[in-house]
Amino acid sequence: MSDQRETLTANSQKGPVGRFFALPVDSTPKTIFVAVVLCLVASMVVSLAAVSLRPLQQQNALRNQQINILQVAGLYEPGQDVAKAFAAFEPGVLELETGRLTGRFDPLTFDDRAAAQDPELSVALTDDPASIVRQARFVSVYILRNASGGVDKVVLPIHGYGLWSTLYGYVAIEADGQTIYGLQFYQHAETPGLGGEVDNPRWRAQWNGKSIYNDAGDVAITISRMTPSQGQEYHIDAISGATLTGRGVENLVRFWLGERGFAPFLAHVRAGEI
């Protein structure tokens, strides 16, 4: 008993820290302490890694964006210097309502997705065939010029809802402002083998050379199993087993190439005013 009293007396004289370290290794307080310390150290390591890798992540994201733009314009070659090839494009920020480029924003740093969430730079949609909820009033565009300085192609960002996800992509338009050169998506979560076939090169190749507007000036491009009455030049074959994804792609393409999208800008392209 005297030994126990002496131990208790000694422990009481050590103070809180001393008493803590005197506890058995498998005691509850020490177990909780080790778990908390490990969590703090791990969170610090993860935070440090995230901060240090952010510039590399941003660089990779920019490179991937440039590759997608080069691909849809038919200019990408494996192994090429992507930044050098992309320098052929003239980036700009477009005001959708007027169809004119604006100097209000820096095209190299303008964020389309952030603009779509900013109430000052976007509008809420009630009639929303592409299911995008809010539409930015300003968007990025990429102009490729020919040797004489005229427009060769323009690459325009598009997005809208498919079956399971929002599809983000680009459409390249010829200098006539009427003919599609190419279309591709760089982000979506559609079902592989079904809606995911929007990535199939054979399906994407159908878009090359298709007309956008009919004689009345309306968007006439359609995705269907049967050729529409207006003719093959406006027709894209539907993806088997992916009716809703195909309908979503048709809706978003028609929306973005329509009057509430890039139609005013493409009218200026056709007039040689860009």
C-alpha positions as CSV (number, residue, x, y, z in Angstrom):
1,M,0.0,0.0,0.0
2,S,2.8,2.3,0.8
3,D,4.4,1.7,-2.6
4,Q,1.0,2.6,-4.3
5,R,0.7,5.7,-2.3
6,E,4.3,6.7,-3.2
7,T,3.5,6.1,-7.0
8,L,0.3,8.1,-6.8
9,T,2.2,10.9,-5.0
10,A,5.0,10.9,-7.5
11,N,2.5,11.0,-10.4
12,S,0.6,13.8,-8.9
13,Q,3.8,15.8,-8.7
14,K,4.6,15.3,-12.4
15,G,1.9,17.6,-13.6
16,P,-0.6,16.9,-16.4
17,V,2.0,16.2,-19.1
18,G,4.0,13.9,-16.9
19,R,0.9,12.0,-15.8
20,F,-0.1,11.6,-19.4
21,F,3.3,10.1,-20.4
22,A,3.2,7.9,-17.4
23,L,0.0,6.2,-18.6
24,P,0.2,2.8,-20.2
25,V,0.9,2.8,-24.0
26,D,-2.5,1.2,-24.8
27,S,-4.5,3.5,-22.6
28,T,-7.5,5.4,-24.1
29,P,-6.0,8.9,-23.8
30,K,-2.8,7.9,-25.5
31,T,-4.6,6.1,-28.3
32,I,-6.8,9.1,-29.0
33,F,-3.7,11.4,-28.9
34,V,-1.8,9.3,-31.4
35,A,-4.8,9.1,-33.7
36,V,-5.3,12.9,-33.6
37,V,-1.6,13.6,-34.2
38,L,-1.5,11.2,-37.2
39,C,-4.6,12.8,-38.7
40,L,-3.1,16.3,-38.3
41,V,0.2,15.2,-39.9
42,A,-1.6,13.4,-42.7
43,S,-3.8,16.5,-43.4
44,M,-0.7,18.7,-43.5
45,V,1.1,16.4,-45.9
46,V,-2.0,16.3,-48.2
47,S,-2.5,20.0,-48.1
48,L,1.2,20.7,-48.8
49,A,1.1,18.2,-51.8
50,A,-2.1,19.9,-53.1
51,V,-0.6,23.4,-52.9
52,S,2.8,22.3,-54.4
53,L,1.2,20.3,-57.3
54,R,-1.4,23.0,-58.2
55,P,0.7,24.7,-60.8
56,L,1.5,21.4,-62.4
57,Q,-2.2,20.5,-62.4
58,Q,-3.2,23.8,-63.9
59,Q,-0.5,23.4,-66.6
60,N,-1.8,19.9,-67.5
61,A,-5.4,21.2,-67.6
62,L,-4.3,24.0,-70.0
63,R,-2.4,21.6,-72.2
64,N,-5.4,19.2,-72.3
65,Q,-7.6,22.1,-73.3
66,Q,-5.3,23.1,-76.1
67,I,-5.0,19.5,-77.3
68,N,-8.8,19.3,-77.6
69,I,-9.1,22.5,-79.5
70,L,-6.3,21.4,-81.9
71,Q,-8.0,18.0,-82.3
72,V,-11.4,19.4,-83.2
73,A,-9.8,21.8,-85.7
74,G,-7.9,18.9,-87.3
75,L,-4.5,20.3,-86.3
76,Y,-3.3,17.9,-83.6
77,E,-0.4,15.6,-84.3
78,P,1.0,13.2,-81.5
79,G,4.4,14.4,-80.3
80,Q,4.0,17.9,-81.5
81,D,4.8,21.0,-79.4
82,V,1.2,21.7,-78.2
83,A,1.8,25.2,-77.0
84,K,3.6,26.2,-80.3
85,A,0.8,24.6,-82.4
86,F,-1.9,26.3,-80.3
87,A,-0.2,29.7,-80.8
88,A,-1.8,29.7,-84.3
89,F,-5.2,30.4,-82.6
90,E,-6.4,33.8,-81.6
91,P,-8.3,33.4,-78.3
92,G,-11.1,35.9,-77.6
93,V,-14.0,36.5,-75.3
94,L,-17.3,36.8,-77.0
95,E,-20.4,38.7,-75.8
96,L,-23.2,36.3,-77.0
97,E,-26.0,38.9,-77.3
98,T,-24.1,41.1,-79.7
99,G,-21.9,38.4,-81.3
100,R,-18.9,40.7,-80.9
101,L,-15.6,40.1,-79.3
102,T,-15.1,42.2,-76.1
103,G,-11.9,43.5,-74.5
104,R,-13.5,43.5,-71.1
105,F,-11.8,40.2,-70.1
106,D,-8.3,38.7,-70.6
107,P,-9.0,35.7,-72.9
108,L,-6.0,33.8,-71.5
109,T,-7.5,33.8,-67.9
110,F,-11.3,34.0,-68.6
111,D,-13.1,31.1,-66.9
112,D,-16.3,30.1,-68.8
113,R,-17.6,27.9,-66.1
114,A,-17.1,30.4,-63.4
115,A,-18.8,33.1,-65.5
116,A,-21.8,30.8,-65.9
117,Q,-22.2,30.7,-62.0
118,D,-21.7,34.5,-61.6
119,P,-25.0,36.3,-61.4
120,E,-23.5,39.4,-62.9
121,L,-22.1,37.5,-65.9
122,S,-24.9,35.0,-66.6
123,V,-28.6,34.6,-66.8
124,A,-31.0,32.0,-65.4
125,L,-32.8,30.1,-68.1
126,T,-36.5,29.2,-68.1
127,D,-36.6,27.8,-71.6
128,D,-33.6,25.5,-71.3
129,P,-33.4,22.7,-73.9
130,A,-29.7,22.0,-73.2
131,S,-30.4,21.8,-69.4
132,I,-27.6,24.1,-68.4
133,V,-29.7,26.1,-65.9
134,R,-27.6,29.2,-66.2
135,Q,-25.9,30.6,-69.4
136,A,-22.9,32.9,-69.3
137,R,-23.3,36.1,-71.3
138,F,-19.6,35.9,-72.2
139,V,-17.8,32.8,-73.5
140,S,-14.4,32.0,-74.9
141,V,-13.9,31.5,-78.6
142,Y,-10.8,30.5,-80.6
143,I,-10.2,31.9,-84.1
144,L,-7.8,30.3,-86.6
145,R,-6.8,32.7,-89.4
146,N,-5.5,31.9,-92.9
147,A,-2.3,33.4,-94.5
148,S,-4.2,36.5,-95.7
149,G,-5.6,37.2,-92.2
150,G,-9.1,36.0,-92.9
151,V,-11.0,33.5,-90.8
152,D,-10.1,29.9,-91.6
153,K,-12.1,28.2,-88.7
154,V,-13.6,29.2,-85.4
155,V,-13.7,26.8,-82.4
156,L,-16.6,27.3,-80.0
157,P,-17.2,25.7,-76.5
158,I,-20.5,23.9,-76.1
159,H,-22.1,22.0,-73.2
160,G,-25.4,20.5,-72.1
161,Y,-27.0,17.5,-70.4
162,G,-27.1,14.0,-71.9
163,L,-28.5,11.0,-70.0
164,W,-26.3,10.9,-66.9
165,S,-24.1,13.9,-67.1
166,T,-23.2,17.3,-68.6
167,L,-21.2,16.9,-71.7
168,Y,-18.5,19.5,-72.3
169,G,-16.9,19.9,-75.8
170,Y,-16.0,22.0,-78.7
171,V,-17.4,22.5,-82.2
172,A,-15.3,23.8,-85.1
173,I,-17.0,25.9,-87.8
174,E,-15.6,26.7,-91.2
175,A,-15.1,30.2,-92.4
176,D,-18.5,30.3,-94.1
177,G,-20.1,30.3,-90.6
178,Q,-22.4,27.5,-91.9
179,T,-20.4,24.3,-92.1
180,I,-19.3,22.1,-89.2
181,Y,-15.7,21.0,-89.5
182,G,-15.7,18.8,-86.4
183,L,-17.2,18.2,-83.0
184,Q,-15.9,16.4,-79.9
185,F,-16.5,16.2,-76.2
186,Y,-13.7,16.2,-73.6
187,Q,-15.7,15.6,-70.5
188,H,-18.8,13.5,-69.7
189,A,-20.0,10.5,-67.7
190,E,-22.2,8.8,-70.3
191,T,-22.5,5.0,-70.3
192,P,-19.4,3.3,-72.0
193,G,-20.5,1.5,-75.1
194,L,-23.8,3.4,-75.3
195,G,-23.9,7.1,-74.8
196,G,-20.1,7.0,-74.4
197,E,-20.0,6.4,-78.2
198,V,-20.0,10.1,-78.6
199,D,-16.3,9.7,-78.3
200,N,-16.1,7.1,-81.1
201,P,-14.1,8.6,-84.0
202,R,-16.4,7.1,-86.6
203,W,-19.4,8.8,-85.0
204,R,-17.6,12.1,-84.6
205,A,-16.5,12.0,-88.3
206,Q,-20.1,12.3,-89.4
207,W,-20.1,15.9,-88.3
208,N,-17.5,17.0,-90.8
209,G,-19.1,18.9,-93.6
210,K,-22.6,19.1,-92.1
211,S,-24.6,22.3,-92.6
212,I,-26.0,24.1,-89.6
213,Y,-28.7,26.5,-90.9
214,N,-31.4,25.9,-93.5
215,D,-32.6,28.4,-96.1
216,A,-34.8,30.1,-93.5
217,G,-31.8,30.6,-91.2
218,D,-33.0,28.1,-88.6
219,V,-30.7,25.5,-87.0
220,A,-31.5,22.3,-88.9
221,I,-28.9,19.8,-87.7
222,T,-30.5,16.6,-86.4
223,I,-29.5,13.3,-84.8
224,S,-31.9,10.5,-85.8
225,R,-32.2,7.0,-87.2
226,M,-33.8,8.2,-90.4
227,T,-32.6,11.0,-92.7
228,P,-34.8,14.1,-92.1
229,S,-36.8,15.7,-94.9
230,Q,-34.4,18.6,-95.2
231,G,-31.7,16.2,-96.4
232,Q,-28.5,14.3,-95.6
233,E,-26.4,17.5,-95.2
234,Y,-28.2,18.2,-91.9
235,H,-28.3,14.6,-90.6
236,I,-26.2,12.7,-88.0
237,D,-26.9,9.0,-87.5
238,A,-28.2,8.2,-84.0
239,I,-26.2,6.1,-81.6
240,S,-27.8,2.7,-81.2
241,G,-29.1,2.2,-77.6
242,A,-28.3,5.8,-76.6
243,T,-31.5,7.7,-77.6
244,L,-31.4,10.0,-74.6
245,T,-27.7,10.9,-75.0
246,G,-28.3,11.5,-78.7
247,R,-31.2,13.7,-77.9
248,G,-29.2,15.6,-75.4
249,V,-26.4,16.2,-77.9
250,E,-28.8,17.4,-80.5
251,N,-30.5,19.8,-78.0
252,L,-27.2,21.3,-76.9
253,V,-25.8,21.7,-80.4
254,R,-29.0,23.3,-81.6
255,F,-29.1,25.6,-78.6
256,W,-25.5,26.8,-78.8
257,L,-25.6,27.3,-82.6
258,G,-29.0,29.1,-82.3
259,E,-29.9,32.7,-81.7
260,R,-29.3,32.5,-77.9
261,G,-25.9,31.0,-78.6
262,F,-23.4,31.6,-81.4
263,A,-25.7,32.5,-84.3
264,P,-25.1,36.3,-84.0
265,F,-21.3,35.7,-83.9
266,L,-21.4,33.3,-86.9
267,A,-23.5,35.8,-88.8
268,H,-20.5,38.3,-88.4
269,V,-18.1,35.5,-89.5
270,R,-20.2,35.0,-92.7
271,A,-20.1,38.7,-93.3
272,G,-16.3,38.8,-93.0
273,E,-16.5,41.1,-90.0
274,I,-14.4,39.0,-87.6
